[in-house]
Amino acid sequence: MKFTLIRLFITLLLLSYCKEEETIGIAEESAPFSESEVQIFNWFENQQLSNGLLESAENGNVVSLYDNALAAMVFMLKEDFTKAEKIFDYFNAHIDIELTSGVGGFSQLRDRNGIPNNHRWMGDNAWLLIALNNYKEKTGNTTYDHLASEITSWLQSLQDTDGGLFAGYRSNDELMNHKVTEGNIDTFNAIEGFSPFHVQLLDFLENDRWDNLDKNLVAWPTNPAYLYALDLHPWSYLMFNNYPVSALTTTQRYLTTQTATNGAQITGYCFDVDKDVVWLEGTGQMALAFGMAGMEDEKAHYLSEMEKATISSTIYSNASGFPYASNLGTSYGADALWNGANTNISISGGAWYLFAKQGFNPFAIGRDKNIPVSDIFWMN
């Protein structure tokens, strides 16, 4: 009897050990959805059109490729893969007539009927690939492998001899020969593996976009007034292993307090050092990065600040979200925000709020690329 009990104890111990080994490296289970999260999910569900696409904001007629990639991952958070698939199905059906037609690439923007503006932006296409990578990781479904492969090929075709990627093509098919840091790192993460393509891209980032004193990537190296951009901080931290946590603490340069259109006083992050608005999407990105860095107090603080900006839907019941910005001001650089940026619920703020609340890092799938130490310039 004593021997049997000992054997049973050892068996249970081994089972417990095996279970622990199986879960190493796997994210913790998502937290139960709060009432505020449910209302944001409701907004996303109602916002989807019959063709599968979502307009980027309530009471608008603009469909953003980036925003639809975010929306697909929002649906995945709730394991509503059918709604995510409706988005992917739309683009899957447009491979030949858009992605591989002419200069290639999916249009950055289109109207609710799907008519594109033909401005083919690198970063937005990378985000669709990131969403597809997350979908396949979660479901094992290979339906969209061809779509992912064609996006990968188009992105790789934008690489210049210095390793950097051109921004894409204008609506007249003219190559945009500037290199957007944000889109370059998006693509680095989105394309699977670690290949010569990735090596050359890292060389470009190190040689042309890395500020070794500030320990941050720069956005606009030829314009000192807008050298840095907020999203490069949390995104770099979330996508590169062993990235310096100072990337998050140096974001103090963007912190601002503004009176939102709903009358609330909100402290959060601006796009840049203009500090004339609180950018809700960027503040959500920072909350997620703080959480991944173990800075839970900071994460909780900025999520609560975001919640002050919550607005109810004007067309859907039991649905709410966040405007693009707390008030009208400028976006990255000196360009003015559009009318409605401060009053209409938008996809991006709600998506990043949900990602932060649920501890979901969209870059996790492409994060572990086994980069040789000699190529990890941010650790030098």
Secondary structure, 3 states (H helix, E strand, C coil): CHHHHHHHHHHHHHHHHHHHHHHCCCCCCCCCCCHHHHHHHHHHHHHECCCCCECCECCCCCEEHHHHHHHHHHHHHCCCHHHHHHHHHHHHCCHHHHHCCCCCCCCCEECCCCCECCCEEHHHHHHHHHHHHHHHHHHCCCCCHHHHHHHHHHHHCCECCCCCECCEECCCCCEECCCCHHHHHHHHHHCCCCCHHHHHHHHHHHHHHEECCCCEECCCCCCHHHCCCCCHHHHHHHHCCCCCCHHHHHHHHHEEEEECCCCCEEEEECCCCCCCCCEHHHHHHHHHHHHHCCCHHHHHHHHHHHHCCCEECCCCCCCEEEECECCCCECCCCCECCCCCCCCEEHHHHHHHHHHHHCCCCCHHHCCCCCCHHHCHHHC
